[in-house]
Amino acid sequence: MAPHFDHPGEQAATDPIRLLGIRETPLSIDEVFKAVGDDATGGTTLFVGTVRNHDGGADVDGLGYSCHPTAEAEMRRIAERVIAKYPVRALAAVHRIGDLSVGDLAVIVAVSCPHRGEAFEASRMLIDDLKHEVPIWKHQTFSDGTEEWVGAC
């Protein structure tokens, strides 16, 4: 049986993709949060991925992200898939490329839906699929002088 919506605000918005981007400049939590503001939502989730100071038991000094020219188009494809599955009113995702230091923001995703459960599920799908499918690569440098490339897909 198809779900019954008592109010138009419970349905997905006509164009819920409010912000998508690959950036060489620092990311803004405020920009992403504002992008998903919608009066018809009861739940907004915001995920912020940061550069941590360790990985696999080694101390991380910093890292660099690079991406394929199709990365932003892949982000859009994933966003559209999330929207097709959940009643998303607003969605935003930005990922940083270039050299980052420990503590820097690497990725921010946000989703607004009529209810919190939907917002959590949609946000989880968005970040998980972004990390697994968007062609973004991470080059980590460790305190002991070693380095490692990690592929996002």
C-alpha positions as CSV (number, residue, x, y, z in Angstrom):
1,M,0.0,0.0,0.0
2,A,1.4,3.4,-0.9
3,P,1.9,5.8,1.9
4,H,-0.7,8.4,2.5
5,F,0.5,12.0,3.1
6,D,-1.8,14.3,5.0
7,H,0.2,17.4,4.1
8,P,2.3,18.3,1.1
9,G,5.2,19.0,3.5
10,E,5.5,15.2,4.1
11,Q,6.3,14.6,0.4
12,A,9.7,15.1,-1.2
13,A,10.3,18.6,-2.5
14,T,10.3,19.3,-6.2
15,D,14.0,20.2,-6.3
16,P,15.6,19.1,-3.0
17,I,19.2,19.3,-4.1
18,R,20.2,22.6,-2.7
19,L,24.0,22.4,-2.6
20,L,26.5,20.0,-4.1
21,G,30.2,20.7,-4.6
22,I,33.8,19.7,-4.6
23,R,35.8,22.6,-3.0
24,E,39.5,23.6,-2.7
25,T,38.5,26.1,0.0
26,P,37.5,25.5,3.6
27,L,34.0,24.1,4.1
28,S,31.3,25.9,6.1
29,I,28.9,24.1,8.4
30,D,26.7,27.2,8.5
31,E,26.5,27.3,4.6
32,V,25.4,23.6,4.4
33,F,23.0,23.9,7.3
34,K,21.4,27.0,5.8
35,A,21.1,25.2,2.5
36,V,18.8,22.5,3.9
37,G,16.5,24.8,5.9
38,D,12.9,24.1,5.0
39,D,9.7,24.9,7.0
40,A,8.1,21.6,6.1
41,T,10.8,19.5,7.9
42,G,10.8,18.0,11.3
43,G,14.2,16.5,11.1
44,T,17.5,17.7,9.8
45,T,20.7,15.7,10.1
46,L,24.2,17.1,9.6
47,F,27.3,15.0,9.3
48,V,30.7,16.5,9.5
49,G,33.8,14.4,8.6
50,T,37.1,15.8,9.9
51,V,40.7,14.9,9.5
52,R,41.7,12.8,12.5
53,N,45.2,12.5,14.0
54,H,45.5,8.8,13.6
55,D,44.7,5.9,11.3
56,G,45.4,2.2,11.5
57,G,47.5,2.7,14.7
58,A,49.7,5.4,13.1
59,D,49.9,9.1,13.8
60,V,48.6,11.2,10.9
61,D,50.3,14.6,10.2
62,G,48.0,15.6,7.4
63,L,46.4,14.5,4.1
64,G,45.5,15.6,0.7
65,Y,42.4,14.8,-1.2
66,S,42.2,14.7,-5.0
67,C,39.3,13.7,-7.3
68,H,38.4,12.7,-10.8
69,P,36.6,15.3,-13.0
70,T,33.4,13.3,-12.7
71,A,33.3,13.4,-8.9
72,E,30.6,16.1,-8.7
73,A,28.4,14.4,-11.3
74,E,28.7,11.2,-9.2
75,M,27.7,13.1,-6.1
76,R,24.6,14.3,-8.0
77,R,23.8,10.7,-9.1
78,I,24.0,9.6,-5.4
79,A,21.9,12.5,-4.2
80,E,19.2,11.7,-6.8
81,R,19.2,8.1,-5.6
82,V,18.7,9.2,-2.0
83,I,15.9,11.5,-3.0
84,A,14.2,8.7,-4.9
85,K,14.2,6.5,-1.7
86,Y,13.3,9.0,1.0
87,P,10.9,12.0,1.2
88,V,13.8,14.5,1.2
89,R,12.8,18.1,1.4
90,A,16.4,19.4,1.2
91,L,19.8,17.9,0.7
92,A,23.4,19.3,0.6
93,A,26.8,17.7,0.3
94,V,30.3,19.3,-0.1
95,H,33.7,17.6,-0.1
96,R,37.1,19.2,0.3
97,I,40.1,18.6,-2.0
98,G,43.6,19.7,-1.6
99,D,45.9,19.6,1.4
100,L,44.2,19.4,4.8
101,S,45.5,19.4,8.4
102,V,44.4,17.5,11.4
103,G,41.0,18.9,12.5
104,D,40.1,20.4,9.1
105,L,36.6,19.7,7.7
106,A,36.8,17.1,4.9
107,V,33.1,16.5,4.1
108,I,29.7,17.8,5.2
109,V,26.4,16.3,4.3
110,A,23.0,17.4,5.5
111,V,19.4,16.2,4.8
112,S,16.1,17.5,5.9
113,C,13.0,15.3,5.9
114,P,9.5,15.5,7.4
115,H,10.6,13.2,10.3
116,R,13.8,12.5,12.1
117,G,14.0,8.8,11.2
118,E,13.9,9.5,7.5
119,A,16.5,12.2,7.9
120,F,18.9,9.9,9.7
121,E,18.4,7.1,7.2
122,A,18.8,9.4,4.1
123,S,21.8,11.1,5.6
124,R,23.5,7.7,6.3
125,M,22.8,6.5,2.8
126,L,24.2,9.8,1.4
127,I,27.5,9.8,3.3
128,D,28.0,6.0,2.9
129,D,27.4,6.0,-0.8
130,L,29.4,9.1,-1.3
131,K,32.4,7.5,0.5
132,H,32.1,4.3,-1.5
133,E,31.3,5.6,-5.0
134,V,32.5,9.1,-5.6
135,P,36.0,9.1,-7.1
136,I,37.9,11.0,-4.4
137,W,41.2,9.7,-3.2
138,K,43.0,10.4,0.1
139,H,46.8,10.7,0.4
140,Q,47.8,10.4,4.1
141,T,51.2,11.3,5.5
142,F,52.2,9.8,8.8
143,S,54.5,11.1,11.6
144,D,57.0,8.3,10.9
145,G,57.6,9.6,7.4
146,T,55.5,6.9,5.6
147,E,52.5,7.7,3.4
148,E,49.4,5.9,2.1
149,W,46.8,6.4,-0.7
150,V,43.3,5.5,0.2
151,G,40.6,5.2,-2.5
152,A,37.1,6.3,-1.8
153,C,35.8,3.9,-4.5
